Amino acid sequence: PIDVILASPMRRTRETASIVAERLGLPIAIAPDFTECDFGDWDGLSFGEVSEQDPEGLADWFASTAQAPPGGEAFDQVQRRVEAARDDVVATHRGRTVLIVTHVTPIKSMVRLALDAPTDALYRMELSPCSFTSALWFADGVASLRFFNDTAHLRGVASDQGGHREGVADDGAESA
């Protein structure tokens, strides 16, 4: 059973968390460090639009997790933020099941941490909207990825996305 619900402060995660919270009779705690990466000037643009407007910047961003979009946040910065938030959750909620309703980049960051993979592994993960990912963290720091990008609960649900989605949405729907 879920003991604690945390959500990014972004509207769409709070709305999703509220559905679960209402059903389980639990409060939602807002967790700002699980907010999506700040894509700066690229927020709301598709990869195609960014490629047209800032091809060199996009190439630099893909080449290094230390490179931030103009006015935005580098994946390395997100990784440090999410790792600190994960450490706090593990210490604060030891022995409890915590649901974290968050976004693409924080989820990929948590998976990377669980697998002890390099930060650039973020570029090699596909994450669908409304998917579930589950990882366990043990008291000794060891982690186990239980499942990743599970969308079985969405079978039969209509989608206006037509499959693969592309873009950098201002609410964190997809990382550029």
C-alpha positions as CSV (number, residue, x, y, z in Angstrom):
1,P,0.0,0.0,0.0
2,I,1.0,3.6,-0.6
3,D,1.8,5.5,2.6
4,V,2.9,8.9,1.3
5,I,2.1,10.9,-1.8
6,L,4.6,13.5,-3.1
7,A,4.0,15.6,-6.1
8,S,5.9,18.2,-8.2
9,P,4.3,21.6,-7.8
10,M,3.4,21.7,-11.4
11,R,-0.4,21.6,-12.0
12,R,-0.6,18.4,-14.0
13,T,1.3,16.4,-11.3
14,R,-0.8,17.9,-8.6
15,E,-4.0,16.9,-10.5
16,T,-2.8,13.4,-11.0
17,A,-1.7,13.0,-7.4
18,S,-5.1,14.3,-6.2
19,I,-6.9,11.5,-8.0
20,V,-4.8,8.9,-6.1
21,A,-4.9,10.9,-2.8
22,E,-8.7,11.1,-2.9
23,R,-9.1,7.4,-3.5
24,L,-6.6,6.5,-0.7
25,G,-7.6,9.2,1.7
26,L,-4.0,10.6,1.9
27,P,-2.7,14.1,1.8
28,I,-0.3,15.3,-0.9
29,A,3.0,16.8,0.0
30,I,4.5,19.2,-2.6
31,A,8.1,18.3,-3.5
32,P,9.7,21.1,-5.5
33,D,12.9,19.2,-6.1
34,F,10.9,16.8,-8.3
35,T,9.9,19.5,-10.7
36,E,10.8,18.9,-14.4
37,C,14.0,20.3,-15.9
38,D,13.8,24.0,-16.7
39,F,14.2,24.1,-20.5
40,G,14.5,27.9,-20.4
41,D,14.1,29.5,-23.8
42,W,13.2,26.1,-25.3
43,D,10.1,25.5,-23.1
44,G,7.0,24.8,-25.3
45,L,9.0,24.1,-28.4
46,S,9.3,20.8,-30.3
47,F,12.7,19.3,-31.0
48,G,12.1,20.4,-34.6
49,E,11.5,24.0,-33.6
50,V,14.6,24.0,-31.4
51,S,16.7,22.5,-34.2
52,E,15.6,25.2,-36.5
53,Q,16.0,28.1,-34.1
54,D,19.1,26.9,-32.2
55,P,20.8,24.0,-34.0
56,E,24.2,24.6,-32.4
57,G,22.7,24.9,-28.9
58,L,20.7,21.7,-29.4
59,A,23.8,19.8,-30.6
60,D,25.8,21.1,-27.6
61,W,22.9,20.0,-25.3
62,F,22.8,16.5,-26.7
63,A,26.6,16.3,-26.5
64,S,26.9,17.0,-22.8
65,T,24.6,16.7,-19.7
66,A,26.5,19.7,-18.3
67,Q,25.1,21.9,-21.1
68,A,21.9,23.8,-20.2
69,P,19.4,25.2,-22.7
70,P,19.6,29.0,-22.9
71,G,18.1,30.3,-19.7
72,G,17.5,26.8,-18.5
73,E,18.9,24.0,-16.4
74,A,21.5,21.3,-17.3
75,F,20.7,17.7,-16.7
76,D,23.7,17.6,-14.3
77,Q,21.9,20.2,-12.2
78,V,18.6,18.3,-12.3
79,Q,20.5,15.1,-11.4
80,R,22.0,16.7,-8.2
81,R,18.6,18.2,-7.3
82,V,16.8,14.9,-7.7
83,E,19.5,12.9,-5.9
84,A,19.3,15.2,-2.9
85,A,15.5,14.9,-3.0
86,R,15.7,11.1,-3.2
87,D,18.1,11.0,-0.3
88,D,15.7,13.1,1.8
89,V,12.7,10.8,0.8
90,V,14.7,7.7,1.8
91,A,15.7,9.2,5.1
92,T,12.4,10.7,6.0
93,H,10.1,7.9,4.9
94,R,12.2,4.8,5.7
95,G,10.2,1.6,5.5
96,R,7.3,3.3,3.8
97,T,5.9,3.2,0.3
98,V,6.1,6.6,-1.3
99,L,4.4,7.6,-4.5
100,I,6.2,10.4,-6.3
101,V,4.1,12.0,-9.1
102,T,6.7,13.8,-11.2
103,H,8.1,14.3,-14.7
104,V,10.3,12.7,-17.4
105,T,13.7,14.1,-16.3
106,P,13.3,13.4,-12.6
107,I,12.0,9.9,-13.3
108,K,14.9,9.2,-15.6
109,S,17.3,10.6,-13.0
110,M,15.9,8.3,-10.3
111,V,16.2,5.3,-12.7
112,R,19.8,6.3,-13.5
113,L,20.5,6.5,-9.7
114,A,18.9,3.1,-9.1
115,L,21.0,1.5,-11.8
116,D,24.2,3.5,-11.0
117,A,24.3,4.4,-14.7
118,P,26.2,7.4,-16.1
119,T,24.2,10.7,-16.3
120,D,24.1,10.5,-20.1
121,A,22.0,7.4,-19.8
122,L,19.1,9.9,-19.6
123,Y,19.4,10.3,-23.4
124,R,18.8,6.6,-23.9
125,M,15.5,6.2,-22.0
126,E,12.1,6.6,-23.5
127,L,9.3,7.5,-21.1
128,S,5.7,7.6,-22.0
129,P,3.1,10.0,-20.5
130,C,1.2,8.5,-17.6
131,S,3.6,5.6,-17.2
132,F,4.6,3.9,-14.0
133,T,8.2,3.3,-12.9
134,S,9.1,1.7,-9.6
135,A,12.3,1.4,-7.7
136,L,13.2,0.3,-4.2
137,W,15.9,1.9,-2.1
138,F,17.2,0.0,0.9
139,A,18.7,1.3,4.1
140,D,22.2,0.4,2.9
141,G,21.8,2.5,-0.2
142,V,21.4,-0.4,-2.6
143,A,18.5,0.1,-5.1
144,S,16.5,-2.2,-7.3
145,L,14.5,-1.1,-10.4
146,R,11.3,-3.0,-10.3
147,F,9.8,-1.8,-13.5
148,F,10.2,1.1,-16.0
149,N,7.7,2.9,-18.3
150,D,4.8,0.6,-17.6
151,T,1.7,1.7,-19.5
152,A,-0.4,-1.5,-19.1
153,H,-3.0,0.5,-17.2
154,L,-3.6,2.6,-20.3
155,R,-4.7,-0.2,-22.6
156,G,-8.0,0.8,-24.2
157,V,-7.6,4.5,-23.2
158,A,-8.0,6.8,-26.2
159,S,-5.0,9.1,-26.9
160,D,-4.8,12.2,-29.0
161,Q,-1.0,11.8,-29.1
162,G,-1.0,9.3,-31.9
163,G,1.8,7.2,-30.4
164,H,5.2,8.8,-30.0
165,R,5.2,12.4,-28.8
166,E,7.8,15.1,-29.6
167,G,8.4,18.4,-28.0
168,V,9.4,20.3,-24.9
169,A,6.2,21.2,-23.1
170,D,6.1,24.0,-20.5
171,D,4.7,21.5,-18.0
172,G,7.4,18.9,-18.5
173,A,5.6,16.5,-20.8
174,E,8.8,15.7,-22.7
175,S,12.4,16.5,-22.2
176,A,14.2,18.1,-25.2
